[in-house]
Amino acid sequence: MSRAALSWITLSCLGLYQVCFAFEFETCDKNNDYLEAKLKEAAPAQCIQNTLAFPEAPGSDSLQRPDSEISCIATSMSRFSKSGAGYAYKKCPSWKSIPQIADRPCLSANYVRYMYDRFKNASRCVFHGSTITSKETFPLFALESGFHLNVTSGSGCRGIGQLSNIAVQEMDALDLADAEKCEKPYTRASLYAHSECSGYEKNLTGQIPDHSKRLGECEVIAIPENPDANLFYSLRLYRMLKDDKANSVIEKNISGFNSLGISSAEIENLKIQLARAMYNGGYPSIQATFNAFMKTVSSRSLTKTPKGETLWSLYQNYIYRRYPAKGEARRREVRDYVSKIEKAKGQIEERTGGSCF
């Protein structure tokens, strides 16, 4: 597909202003239109649009335009290739049979708007009462799946968040343990108590099927079962990793950060980087290696990070030196994961001409 064409159209509408985001959508064909019927049932759309309370010039930073957020989703989807090494798109003609490898879904207005709405709704629910925003998770999913609901990997991960079976089971266990206490703000019981999630639980009557069971794969990538459930699990997993696991690493090493003169803003950014790395590599490994890294920092009696370096870049170099063998490819993949997220974000924002979310 050719590069996305972005333009702004402002129309007077009962004293308000209606803004349409124009994107060069694909013309669907018999090979890639397999989501269209379900999408039109779920959320028909003639134009991707949003009503704003006052006019605003394109490029202004005074307000994050809803339509510019949609442009980020659309660009992310178009950026994800039609096929690639290590992943494939799956389709289930009846949504009951074993899925077959398919072309990338047609990038129609219905598909883009549907994925944007699902992401925003799930984020509004899961991040209730948290400082986490869509800005943190958007580039994560842009890298993982390009916001395509039926991306599958050879390792068995499915959908927008590319959840592993282990991650799903862990969130289910947390939900069960917290069903009555409601002590964890990211469990089902806690979230369903808030108005931001009102009605949302009706779309999540069950749990994501076991990824190891092939007959369950269609439900993992189907509409309407997904992307709601996949996003619900993925966003809650990220919140758990950042608020609990990454935060515990920060608290354990706070004296080391203070000795290096690390600011509160840098610590918050480090927490995001840790959470993203944990999302890919699992928190036990990241916790262990980062804590070990901080011990080496302490032993060197550094009073500040070297010029041109950040604490995270020093940690990346530490991982590279400690695990140089080919057999440690997985750890080195995790080391580069955060950088790949930032690279994906930069490429998307370069195309859209502004900050995403």
RAZIVEN-V341408 format. One record per residue. N is the residue number from 1. RES is the residue in one small letter. SS is DSSP state (hx for helix, st for strand, lp for the rest). PHI is phi in whole degrees, -180 to 180 (NA if undefined). PSI is psi as a letter, one per 30 degrees, with the letter a starting at -180 (NA if undefined). Layout:
# RAZIVEN-V341408
n=N res=RES ss=SS phi=PHI psi=PSI
n=N res=RES ss=SS phi=PHI psi=PSI
This chain:
# RAZIVEN-V341408
n=1 res=m ss=lp phi=NA psi=k
n=2 res=s ss=lp phi=-71 psi=l
n=3 res=r ss=lp phi=-57 psi=k
n=4 res=a ss=lp phi=-59 psi=k
n=5 res=a ss=lp phi=-102 psi=k
n=6 res=l ss=lp phi=-107 psi=k
n=7 res=s ss=st phi=-153 psi=l
n=8 res=w ss=st phi=-118 psi=k
n=9 res=i ss=st phi=-129 psi=k
n=10 res=t ss=st phi=-110 psi=k
n=11 res=l ss=st phi=-126 psi=k
n=12 res=s ss=st phi=-72 psi=k
n=13 res=c ss=st phi=-147 psi=j
n=14 res=l ss=lp phi=53 psi=h
n=15 res=g ss=lp phi=83 psi=f
n=16 res=l ss=st phi=-105 psi=a
n=17 res=y ss=st phi=-128 psi=k
n=18 res=q ss=st phi=-105 psi=k
n=19 res=v ss=st phi=-120 psi=k
n=20 res=c ss=st phi=-107 psi=k
n=21 res=f ss=st phi=-98 psi=j
n=22 res=a ss=st phi=-95 psi=k
n=23 res=f ss=lp phi=-129 psi=k
n=24 res=e ss=lp phi=-79 psi=i
n=25 res=f ss=lp phi=-73 psi=l
n=26 res=e ss=lp phi=-82 psi=l
n=27 res=t ss=lp phi=-87 psi=j
n=28 res=c ss=lp phi=-71 psi=k
n=29 res=d ss=lp phi=-132 psi=a
n=30 res=k ss=lp phi=-66 psi=f
n=31 res=n ss=lp phi=-87 psi=f
n=32 res=n ss=lp phi=-126 psi=g
n=33 res=d ss=lp phi=-95 psi=g
n=34 res=y ss=lp phi=-69 psi=f
n=35 res=l ss=lp phi=-96 psi=f
n=36 res=e ss=hx phi=-60 psi=e
n=37 res=a ss=hx phi=-62 psi=e
n=38 res=k ss=hx phi=-67 psi=e
n=39 res=l ss=hx phi=-64 psi=e
n=40 res=k ss=hx phi=-67 psi=e
n=41 res=e ss=hx phi=-69 psi=e
n=42 res=a ss=hx phi=-79 psi=e
n=43 res=a ss=hx phi=-157 psi=i
n=44 res=p ss=lp phi=-63 psi=k
n=45 res=a ss=lp phi=-146 psi=k
n=46 res=q ss=lp phi=-91 psi=e
n=47 res=c ss=lp phi=-149 psi=k
n=48 res=i ss=lp phi=-76 psi=j
n=49 res=q ss=st phi=-151 psi=l
n=50 res=n ss=st phi=-155 psi=k
n=51 res=t ss=st phi=-95 psi=k
n=52 res=l ss=st phi=-109 psi=l
n=53 res=a ss=lp phi=-77 psi=f
n=54 res=f ss=lp phi=-156 psi=l
n=55 res=p ss=lp phi=-72 psi=l
n=56 res=e ss=lp phi=-147 psi=k
n=57 res=a ss=lp phi=-71 psi=k
n=58 res=p ss=lp phi=-56 psi=k
n=59 res=g ss=lp phi=94 psi=f
n=60 res=s ss=lp phi=-71 psi=k
n=61 res=d ss=lp phi=-99 psi=g
n=62 res=s ss=lp phi=-73 psi=f
n=63 res=l ss=lp phi=-150 psi=k
n=64 res=q ss=lp phi=-79 psi=j
n=65 res=r ss=lp phi=-69 psi=k
n=66 res=p ss=hx phi=-57 psi=e
n=67 res=d ss=hx phi=-71 psi=f
n=68 res=s ss=hx phi=-75 psi=f
n=69 res=e ss=hx phi=-64 psi=e
n=70 res=i ss=hx phi=-63 psi=e
n=71 res=s ss=hx phi=-63 psi=e
n=72 res=c ss=hx phi=-67 psi=e
n=73 res=i ss=hx phi=-63 psi=e
n=74 res=a ss=hx phi=-61 psi=e
n=75 res=t ss=hx phi=-67 psi=e
n=76 res=s ss=hx phi=-61 psi=e
n=77 res=m ss=hx phi=-67 psi=e
n=78 res=s ss=hx phi=-74 psi=f
n=79 res=r ss=hx phi=-71 psi=e
n=80 res=f ss=lp phi=-73 psi=k
n=81 res=s ss=lp phi=-66 psi=l
n=82 res=k ss=lp phi=-70 psi=f
n=83 res=s ss=lp phi=-159 psi=l
n=84 res=g ss=st phi=-161 psi=l
n=85 res=a ss=lp phi=-72 psi=k
n=86 res=g ss=lp phi=91 psi=f
n=87 res=y ss=st phi=-146 psi=l
n=88 res=a ss=st phi=-151 psi=l
n=89 res=y ss=st phi=-97 psi=k
n=90 res=k ss=st phi=-118 psi=l
n=91 res=k ss=st phi=-138 psi=l
n=92 res=c ss=lp phi=-126 psi=j
n=93 res=p ss=lp phi=-51 psi=e
n=94 res=s ss=lp phi=-105 psi=f
n=95 res=w ss=lp phi=60 psi=g
n=96 res=k ss=lp phi=-131 psi=f
n=97 res=s ss=lp phi=-87 psi=l
n=98 res=i ss=lp phi=-64 psi=k
n=99 res=p ss=lp phi=-68 psi=l
n=100 res=q ss=st phi=-115 psi=l
n=101 res=i ss=st phi=-65 psi=k
n=102 res=a ss=st phi=-135 psi=l
n=103 res=d ss=lp phi=-71 psi=l
n=104 res=r ss=lp phi=-60 psi=k
n=105 res=p ss=lp phi=-57 psi=k
n=106 res=c ss=lp phi=-61 psi=k
n=107 res=l ss=lp phi=-84 psi=i
n=108 res=s ss=lp phi=-91 psi=l
n=109 res=a ss=hx phi=-61 psi=e
n=110 res=n ss=hx phi=-62 psi=e
n=111 res=y ss=hx phi=-67 psi=e
n=112 res=v ss=hx phi=-62 psi=e
n=113 res=r ss=hx phi=-65 psi=e
n=114 res=y ss=hx phi=-61 psi=e
n=115 res=m ss=hx phi=-69 psi=e
n=116 res=y ss=hx phi=-63 psi=e
n=117 res=d ss=hx phi=-61 psi=e
n=118 res=r ss=hx phi=-66 psi=e
n=119 res=f ss=hx phi=-64 psi=e
n=120 res=k ss=hx phi=-66 psi=e
n=121 res=n ss=hx phi=-64 psi=e
n=122 res=a ss=hx phi=-65 psi=e
n=123 res=s ss=hx phi=-65 psi=e
n=124 res=r ss=hx phi=-60 psi=e
n=125 res=c ss=hx phi=-72 psi=e
n=126 res=v ss=hx phi=-69 psi=e
n=127 res=f ss=lp phi=-93 psi=g
n=128 res=h ss=lp phi=-57 psi=k
n=129 res=g ss=lp phi=75 psi=g
n=130 res=s ss=lp phi=-115 psi=l
n=131 res=t ss=lp phi=-85 psi=f
n=132 res=i ss=lp phi=-69 psi=k
n=133 res=t ss=lp phi=-126 psi=l
n=134 res=s ss=hx phi=-62 psi=f
n=135 res=k ss=hx phi=-61 psi=e
n=136 res=e ss=hx phi=-77 psi=e
n=137 res=t ss=hx phi=-95 psi=f
n=138 res=f ss=hx phi=-54 psi=e
n=139 res=p ss=hx phi=-68 psi=f
n=140 res=l ss=hx phi=-63 psi=e
n=141 res=f ss=hx phi=-75 psi=f
n=142 res=a ss=hx phi=-61 psi=e
n=143 res=l ss=hx phi=-76 psi=e
n=144 res=e ss=hx phi=-67 psi=e
n=145 res=s ss=lp phi=-140 psi=f
n=146 res=g ss=lp phi=65 psi=g
n=147 res=f ss=lp phi=65 psi=g
n=148 res=h ss=lp phi=-93 psi=k
n=149 res=l ss=lp phi=-76 psi=f
n=150 res=n ss=lp phi=-116 psi=g
n=151 res=v ss=st phi=-75 psi=k
n=152 res=t ss=st phi=-130 psi=k
n=153 res=s ss=st phi=-113 psi=l
n=154 res=g ss=lp phi=-65 psi=f
n=155 res=s ss=lp phi=-84 psi=f
n=156 res=g ss=lp phi=102 psi=g
n=157 res=c ss=lp phi=-80 psi=k
n=158 res=r ss=st phi=-134 psi=k
n=159 res=g ss=lp phi=79 psi=a
n=160 res=i ss=lp phi=-56 psi=e
n=161 res=g ss=lp phi=-87 psi=f
n=162 res=q ss=lp phi=49 psi=h
n=163 res=l ss=st phi=-70 psi=k
n=164 res=s ss=lp phi=-89 psi=l
n=165 res=n ss=hx phi=-62 psi=e
n=166 res=i ss=hx phi=-63 psi=e
n=167 res=a ss=hx phi=-64 psi=e
n=168 res=v ss=hx phi=-62 psi=e
n=169 res=q ss=hx phi=-63 psi=e
n=170 res=e ss=hx phi=-66 psi=e
n=171 res=m ss=hx phi=-67 psi=e
n=172 res=d ss=hx phi=-62 psi=e
n=173 res=a ss=hx phi=-65 psi=e
n=174 res=l ss=hx phi=-65 psi=e
n=175 res=d ss=hx phi=-61 psi=e
n=176 res=l ss=hx phi=-66 psi=e
n=177 res=a ss=hx phi=-68 psi=f
n=178 res=d ss=lp phi=-106 psi=g
n=179 res=a ss=lp phi=-58 psi=e
n=180 res=e ss=lp phi=-105 psi=e
n=181 res=k ss=lp phi=-77 psi=e
n=182 res=c ss=lp phi=55 psi=h
n=183 res=e ss=lp phi=-88 psi=f
n=184 res=k ss=lp phi=-96 psi=k
n=185 res=p ss=lp phi=-69 psi=f
n=186 res=y ss=lp phi=-105 psi=g
n=187 res=t ss=lp phi=-85 psi=l
n=188 res=r ss=hx phi=-55 psi=e
n=189 res=a ss=hx phi=-59 psi=e
n=190 res=s ss=hx phi=-70 psi=e
n=191 res=l ss=hx phi=-70 psi=e
n=192 res=y ss=lp phi=-67 psi=f
n=193 res=a ss=lp phi=-80 psi=f
n=194 res=h ss=lp phi=-105 psi=k
n=195 res=s ss=hx phi=-64 psi=f
n=196 res=e ss=hx phi=-62 psi=f
n=197 res=c ss=hx phi=-105 psi=g
n=198 res=s ss=lp phi=-59 psi=k
n=199 res=g ss=lp phi=83 psi=f
n=200 res=y ss=hx phi=-67 psi=e
n=201 res=e ss=hx phi=-64 psi=f
n=202 res=k ss=hx phi=-66 psi=f
n=203 res=n ss=hx phi=-84 psi=f
n=204 res=l ss=lp phi=-127 psi=h
n=205 res=t ss=lp phi=-69 psi=f
n=206 res=g ss=lp phi=-128 psi=a
n=207 res=q ss=lp phi=-110 psi=l
n=208 res=i ss=lp phi=-62 psi=k
n=209 res=p ss=lp phi=-59 psi=l
n=210 res=d ss=lp phi=-58 psi=k
n=211 res=h ss=lp phi=-63 psi=f
n=212 res=s ss=lp phi=-77 psi=f
n=213 res=k ss=lp phi=-98 psi=j
n=214 res=r ss=hx phi=-60 psi=e
n=215 res=l ss=hx phi=-69 psi=f
n=216 res=g ss=hx phi=-91 psi=f
n=217 res=e ss=hx phi=-63 psi=e
n=218 res=c ss=hx phi=-64 psi=e
n=219 res=e ss=hx phi=-65 psi=f
n=220 res=v ss=hx phi=-70 psi=f
n=221 res=i ss=hx phi=-118 psi=g
n=222 res=a ss=lp phi=-88 psi=l
n=223 res=i ss=lp phi=-112 psi=k
n=224 res=p ss=lp phi=-95 psi=g
n=225 res=e ss=lp phi=-55 psi=e
n=226 res=n ss=lp phi=-132 psi=l
n=227 res=p ss=lp phi=-89 psi=g
n=228 res=d ss=hx phi=-53 psi=e
n=229 res=a ss=hx phi=-66 psi=e
n=230 res=n ss=hx phi=-63 psi=e
n=231 res=l ss=hx phi=-67 psi=e
n=232 res=f ss=hx phi=-59 psi=e
n=233 res=y ss=hx phi=-70 psi=e
n=234 res=s ss=hx phi=-65 psi=e
n=235 res=l ss=hx phi=-68 psi=e
n=236 res=r ss=hx phi=-67 psi=e
n=237 res=l ss=hx phi=-62 psi=e
n=238 res=y ss=hx phi=-62 psi=e
n=239 res=r ss=hx phi=-64 psi=e
n=240 res=m ss=hx phi=-61 psi=e
n=241 res=l ss=hx phi=-64 psi=e
n=242 res=k ss=hx phi=-74 psi=e
n=243 res=d ss=hx phi=-72 psi=e
n=244 res=d ss=hx phi=-105 psi=d
n=245 res=k ss=hx phi=-71 psi=e
n=246 res=a ss=hx phi=-66 psi=e
n=247 res=n ss=hx phi=-63 psi=e
n=248 res=s ss=hx phi=-67 psi=e
n=249 res=v ss=hx phi=-66 psi=e
n=250 res=i ss=hx phi=-61 psi=e
n=251 res=e ss=hx phi=-63 psi=e
n=252 res=k ss=hx phi=-65 psi=e
n=253 res=n ss=lp phi=-112 psi=g
n=254 res=i ss=hx phi=-61 psi=e
n=255 res=s ss=hx phi=-65 psi=e
n=256 res=g ss=hx phi=-66 psi=e
n=257 res=f ss=hx phi=-64 psi=e
n=258 res=n ss=hx phi=-64 psi=e
n=259 res=s ss=hx phi=-67 psi=f
n=260 res=l ss=lp phi=-90 psi=f
n=261 res=g ss=lp phi=72 psi=g
n=262 res=i ss=lp phi=-72 psi=k
n=263 res=s ss=lp phi=-76 psi=l
n=264 res=s ss=hx phi=-64 psi=e
n=265 res=a ss=hx phi=-66 psi=e
n=266 res=e ss=hx phi=-67 psi=e
n=267 res=i ss=hx phi=-66 psi=e
n=268 res=e ss=hx phi=-63 psi=e
n=269 res=n ss=hx phi=-66 psi=e
n=270 res=l ss=hx phi=-64 psi=e
n=271 res=k ss=hx phi=-63 psi=e
n=272 res=i ss=hx phi=-64 psi=e
n=273 res=q ss=hx phi=-63 psi=e
n=274 res=l ss=hx phi=-64 psi=e
n=275 res=a ss=hx phi=-62 psi=e
n=276 res=r ss=hx phi=-66 psi=e
n=277 res=a ss=hx phi=-65 psi=e
n=278 res=m ss=hx phi=-65 psi=e
n=279 res=y ss=hx phi=-61 psi=e
n=280 res=n ss=hx phi=-88 psi=e
n=281 res=g ss=hx phi=-104 psi=f
n=282 res=g ss=lp phi=85 psi=k
n=283 res=y ss=hx phi=-74 psi=f
n=284 res=p ss=hx phi=-60 psi=e
n=285 res=s ss=hx phi=-67 psi=e
n=286 res=i ss=hx phi=-66 psi=e
n=287 res=q ss=hx phi=-58 psi=e
n=288 res=a ss=hx phi=-64 psi=e
n=289 res=t ss=hx phi=-72 psi=e
n=290 res=f ss=hx phi=-71 psi=e
n=291 res=n ss=hx phi=-63 psi=e
n=292 res=a ss=hx phi=-66 psi=e
n=293 res=f ss=hx phi=-61 psi=e
n=294 res=m ss=hx phi=-65 psi=f
n=295 res=k ss=hx phi=-66 psi=e
n=296 res=t ss=hx phi=-68 psi=e
n=297 res=v ss=hx phi=-63 psi=e
n=298 res=s ss=hx phi=-64 psi=e
n=299 res=s ss=hx phi=-68 psi=f
n=300 res=r ss=lp phi=-87 psi=f
n=301 res=s ss=lp phi=55 psi=h
n=302 res=l ss=lp phi=-71 psi=k
n=303 res=t ss=lp phi=-108 psi=f
n=304 res=k ss=lp phi=-163 psi=l
n=305 res=t ss=lp phi=-74 psi=k
n=306 res=p ss=lp phi=-57 psi=l
n=307 res=k ss=lp phi=-57 psi=k
n=308 res=g ss=lp phi=84 psi=g
n=309 res=e ss=lp phi=-116 psi=l
n=310 res=t ss=lp phi=-118 psi=l
n=311 res=l ss=hx phi=-62 psi=e
n=312 res=w ss=hx phi=-70 psi=e
n=313 res=s ss=hx phi=-66 psi=e
n=314 res=l ss=hx phi=-65 psi=e
n=315 res=y ss=hx phi=-65 psi=e
n=316 res=q ss=hx phi=-60 psi=e
n=317 res=n ss=hx phi=-65 psi=e
n=318 res=y ss=hx phi=-62 psi=e
n=319 res=i ss=hx phi=-63 psi=e
n=320 res=y ss=hx phi=-63 psi=e
n=321 res=r ss=hx phi=-72 psi=e
n=322 res=r ss=hx phi=-76 psi=e
n=323 res=y ss=lp phi=-125 psi=i
n=324 res=p ss=lp phi=-84 psi=f
n=325 res=a ss=lp phi=-72 psi=l
n=326 res=k ss=hx phi=-60 psi=e
n=327 res=g ss=hx phi=-67 psi=f
n=328 res=e ss=hx phi=-104 psi=g
n=329 res=a ss=hx phi=-59 psi=e
n=330 res=r ss=hx phi=-64 psi=e
n=331 res=r ss=hx phi=-65 psi=e
n=332 res=r ss=hx phi=-72 psi=e
n=333 res=e ss=hx phi=-63 psi=e
n=334 res=v ss=hx phi=-63 psi=e
n=335 res=r ss=hx phi=-57 psi=e
n=336 res=d ss=hx phi=-88 psi=f
n=337 res=y ss=hx phi=-61 psi=e
n=338 res=v ss=hx phi=-62 psi=e
n=339 res=s ss=hx phi=-64 psi=e
n=340 res=k ss=hx phi=-67 psi=e
n=341 res=i ss=hx phi=-62 psi=e
n=342 res=e ss=hx phi=-65 psi=e
n=343 res=k ss=hx phi=-65 psi=e
n=344 res=a ss=hx phi=-62 psi=e
n=345 res=k ss=hx phi=-60 psi=e
n=346 res=g ss=hx phi=-62 psi=e
n=347 res=q ss=hx phi=-66 psi=e
n=348 res=i ss=hx phi=-68 psi=e
n=349 res=e ss=hx phi=-68 psi=f
n=350 res=e ss=hx phi=-66 psi=e
n=351 res=r ss=hx phi=-74 psi=e
n=352 res=t ss=hx phi=-84 psi=f
n=353 res=g ss=lp phi=79 psi=g
n=354 res=g ss=lp phi=-172 psi=l
n=355 res=s ss=lp phi=-72 psi=k
n=356 res=c ss=lp phi=-91 psi=j
n=357 res=f ss=lp phi=60 psi=NA
